[in-house]
C-alpha cells in the first residue's frame, strides 16, 4: 500500500493506521523536542499546504509592488515530507519567478529573472516534524533566507527593487505552482504535505487580494512519527479466511516497524467497527501481505 499525506482519501486503511500508531518516545535516535506552544486565541489555525498529489496552490495572494514598503516574509512551518513547494512567487511566469521548496528535507531556492537564473539549496533539514520559523528578505540586490533566527543563505546580485519591477503586480502562491512543473529549473515534486501558521507576507498595505482553494484544510492532526507515509511505505497485514469466501479476519497489522494496536483504535473512533472472528477457520487460509 502506498499513501502520501495524512488525509489521503485514496487510501482506505489510512484512518485506521493513524489511529493505531502508538506515539514513540524517540525517532531515528533523537528525542522529540517539545513543539512550541500552540497559537494564541487570536491566531488563525495552521493551514495544510497540500491540495493532493497535484501542484495546485492552496492560496494565492496578490500585491501592488508600487505600494511596497516592506520586503520580507516570514512563517512557521512543520512537515515530515522531504520534498515539495512551500511557496511560489512571480510578476511574470515566463521570466520573473521564484520558488522556495524542500529537497531531501533541506530548503531550496529556484529563481529566474533578469539578474539571475539559479537553483541552490542550503540550511538544516526541516522534515523532522517540528515547527520551524522561516524568513525570506530582499535587501538591495540580495536575497536572504533565515531558519530559526539564523541566516542560512545569502544570494547577492540576484534581484532589483521590487517597486521598480516592469510588471507591478506580484503573485504569491502557497503550496503549489502557477506554471507547469516542467518549467522549473530542476525537477521537483510540487505537492508538499506540511502545515503553515503565523505567516506574514510582504506588505499588508500593498495587498490587493487573497484567494483560497475550496478544498483548503486546517492542520488538526497532532504531528508525530507515523502520521506521514512517504511514497513506498508499506503496511503489512495478515489475513485469515475461507478460500471461497469474501470475508476475512485481520490477524495483525504493522506499519513502519510497529505492530498496531487495533483495540486502541476501536476505542478512539466510532468509524471503525469489528466483530469477533471464529477461533478456527477449518480449511481457511493464512496470507501475509
C-alpha positions in Angstrom: 0.0 0.0 0.0 1.3 3.4 -0.9 0.0 6.7 0.7 1.1 10.3 0.7 -0.1 12.7 3.3 -2.2 12.4 6.4 -5.6 13.0 4.7 -5.2 11.0 1.5 -8.7 9.8 0.5 -7.5 7.2 -1.9 -6.0 5.0 0.9 -8.8 3.2 2.8 -6.6 1.9 5.6 -5.1 5.3 6.3 -7.6 6.4 9.1 -7.0 3.0 10.7 -3.3 3.4 10.5 -3.3 6.9 12.0 -5.4 5.7 15.0 -3.3 2.5 15.5 0.1 4.1 15.6 1.5 4.4 19.1 3.4 7.7 19.8 7.0 6.6 20.2 9.4 8.2 22.6 12.1 8.9 20.0 12.6 8.9 16.3 15.7 7.7 14.5 17.8 8.1 17.6 16.9 11.6 18.7 14.4 12.6 21.3 11.5 14.6 20.0 11.6 18.2 21.3 8.5 19.8 22.8 6.7 21.6 20.0 6.4 25.4 20.8 3.2 26.5 22.4 0.2 26.4 20.1 -1.2 29.6 18.6 -2.8 32.1 20.8 -6.5 32.7 20.8 -6.1 35.4 18.2 -4.1 33.3 15.8 -5.9 31.5 12.9 -5.4 27.7 12.7 -2.4 26.3 10.9 -3.1 25.6 7.2 -2.4 22.4 5.3 -0.3 23.2 2.3 -1.3 20.3 0.0 -4.4 20.0 -2.2 -3.4 16.4 -3.0 -1.0 14.9 -5.5 -1.1 17.8 -7.9 0.6 21.2 -8.0 -2.4 23.5 -7.4 -1.7 26.0 -4.6 -4.0 26.3 -1.6 -3.9 30.1 -1.6 -2.9 32.9 -3.9 -2.0 36.4 -2.6 -1.5 39.4 -5.0 0.4 42.6 -4.2 0.7 46.0 -5.8 4.5 46.5 -5.9 4.3 50.2 -6.3 3.0 50.4 -2.7 5.5 48.0 -1.2 7.4 49.4 1.8 8.3 46.0 3.5 10.2 43.4 1.5 10.3 40.4 3.9 8.0 37.5 4.5 8.0 35.0 7.5 6.1 32.0 8.6 6.2 28.9 10.8 6.4 25.6 9.1 6.1 21.9 10.0 6.4 18.7 8.0 7.7 15.2 7.8 7.7 15.4 4.0 11.2 15.8 2.4 10.2 17.3 -0.9 7.8 19.9 -2.3 6.9 23.5 -2.8 6.4 25.8 0.1 5.6 28.9 -1.9 6.0 30.3 -5.4 6.1 34.0 -6.4 6.2 35.8 -9.7 5.5 39.0 -11.6 5.7 37.2 -14.9 5.7 33.3 -15.1 7.9 33.4 -18.2 10.9 35.4 -17.0 10.4 36.6 -13.4 9.6 33.9 -10.8 10.9 32.5 -7.5 10.3 29.2 -5.7 11.1 28.2 -2.1 10.8 24.4 -1.5 12.3 21.4 0.1 14.6 18.8 -1.5 15.9 15.9 0.7 14.4 17.8 3.6 16.5 21.0 3.1 15.4 24.4 1.8 16.0 25.0 -1.9 15.6 28.2 -3.9 14.9 28.3 -7.6 15.0 31.7 -9.2 14.7 33.0 -12.8 14.8 36.8 -13.5 16.7 39.4 -15.4 19.6 39.4 -12.9 20.0 35.7 -12.1 18.9 32.1 -13.1 19.9 29.7 -10.4 19.0 26.7 -8.1 20.6 26.5 -4.7 20.0 24.5 -1.5 21.2 25.4 2.0 20.3 25.1 5.6 19.2 22.3 8.0 16.7 19.6 7.4 13.2 20.8 8.1 11.4 17.5 7.6 11.6 16.5 11.3 8.0 17.2 12.4 9.0 20.3 14.5 7.8 23.8 14.0 10.5 26.0 12.3 10.5 29.7 11.8 11.4 30.7 8.2 12.1 34.2 7.0 12.9 35.5 3.5 14.2 39.0 2.9 15.1 41.2 -0.1 17.8 43.7 0.8 19.0 45.7 -2.1 20.2 43.3 -4.8 20.4 40.4 -2.2 18.0 37.6 -1.1 18.4 36.3 2.5 17.0 33.1 3.9 16.8 32.6 7.6 15.7 29.5 9.6 15.0 29.6 13.3 16.5 33.1 13.6 19.8 32.1 11.8 20.8 33.2 8.4 21.4 30.1 6.3 21.7 31.6 2.8 22.6 35.0 1.2 22.4 35.4 -2.5 24.0 38.6 -3.9 23.3 40.4 -7.1 20.1 38.4 -7.8 17.4 40.9 -7.6 16.4 44.5 -8.1 14.0 46.9 -6.2 10.5 45.4 -6.0 8.9 48.8 -6.6 10.7 49.1 -10.0 9.7 45.7 -11.4 8.4 46.1 -15.1 5.2 44.3 -14.0 3.8 46.0 -10.8 1.7 43.0 -9.7 3.2 40.1 -7.7 1.5 36.8 -7.0 2.5 34.5 -4.1 1.1 31.0 -4.3 1.2 28.8 -1.1 1.9 25.1 -1.5 1.9 25.0 -5.3 3.0 26.5 -8.7 1.3 28.9 -11.1 3.1 27.3 -14.1 3.8 23.7 -15.3 6.2 21.9 -13.0 8.3 21.2 -16.1 9.2 24.9 -16.2 11.2 24.5 -13.0 15.0 24.8 -13.4 15.4 21.5 -11.6 12.6 18.9 -11.4 10.7 18.9 -8.1 7.6 17.1 -6.9 5.3 20.1 -6.1 2.9 18.5 -3.6 4.1 19.1 0.0 2.4 17.5 3.0 3.1 20.3 5.5 1.4 22.8 7.9 2.0 26.6 7.9 1.0 29.1 10.5 1.7 32.7 11.7 2.5 33.7 8.1 3.2 37.3 7.2 3.7 38.0 3.5 5.4 41.2 2.3 3.5 44.5 3.0 -0.1 44.1 4.1 -0.8 47.7 2.9 0.1 46.7 -0.6 -2.1 43.6 -0.7 -4.7 43.5 -3.4 -6.5 40.2 -2.9 -6.3 36.8 -1.3 -8.0 33.7 -2.8 -8.1 30.3 -1.2 -8.9 26.9 -2.6 -12.3 25.4 -1.9 -10.5 22.4 -0.5 -8.4 24.4 1.9 -7.9 22.4 5.1 -6.6 23.2 8.6 -4.0 21.1 10.3 -5.9 19.3 13.0 -3.9 16.1 13.4 -1.1 16.2 16.0 2.3 15.7 14.4 4.2 12.6 15.3 6.2 9.9 13.6 3.9 7.7 11.5 1.4 10.5 10.5 3.2 10.9 7.2 3.5 7.9 4.9 6.1 8.8 2.1 5.9 7.1 -1.3 7.0 3.5 -1.0 5.8 3.0 2.6 4.2 -0.4 3.2 1.7 -1.6 5.7 1.9 -5.4 6.3 -1.2 -7.3 7.5 -2.1 -10.9 7.9 -5.4 -12.2 6.7 -7.2 -15.4 7.7 -10.3 -16.6 5.8 -12.1 -19.2 3.8 -10.6 -19.5 0.3 -14.1 -19.4 -1.3 -15.3 -16.5 1.0 -15.1 -12.8 0.5 -14.9 -12.3 4.3 -11.6 -12.3 6.1 -10.3 -11.8 9.6 -7.5 -9.3 10.2 -4.9 -11.1 12.3 -2.3 -8.4 12.6 -1.2 -5.1 11.2 2.3 -3.5 11.0 3.5 -0.1 9.8 6.9 1.5 10.0 8.2 -1.5 12.0 5.4 -1.0 14.7 2.7 -3.5 15.5 -0.5 -1.6 15.6 -3.0 -1.7 18.5 -6.4 -2.5 17.0 -8.2 -2.4 20.3 -7.0 1.1 20.9 -8.2 2.2 17.5 -11.7 0.8 18.2 -11.8 2.7 21.4 -10.8 6.0 19.8 -13.1 6.0 16.8 -16.7 5.3 16.0 -15.9 5.0 12.4 -14.1 1.6 12.9 -16.1 -1.4 13.9 -15.5 -5.1 14.1 -16.9 -8.4 15.3 -15.2 -11.5 16.6 -13.6 -13.9 14.2 -14.0 -17.7 14.7 -11.3 -19.3 16.6 -10.8 -21.9 13.9 -11.5 -21.4 10.2 -11.3 -25.0 9.2 -10.0 -25.1 5.7 -9.1 -21.4 5.7 -6.0 -19.8 4.5 -3.4 -17.6 6.2 -2.0 -15.0 3.9 0.5 -12.2 4.7 0.7 -9.1 2.6 
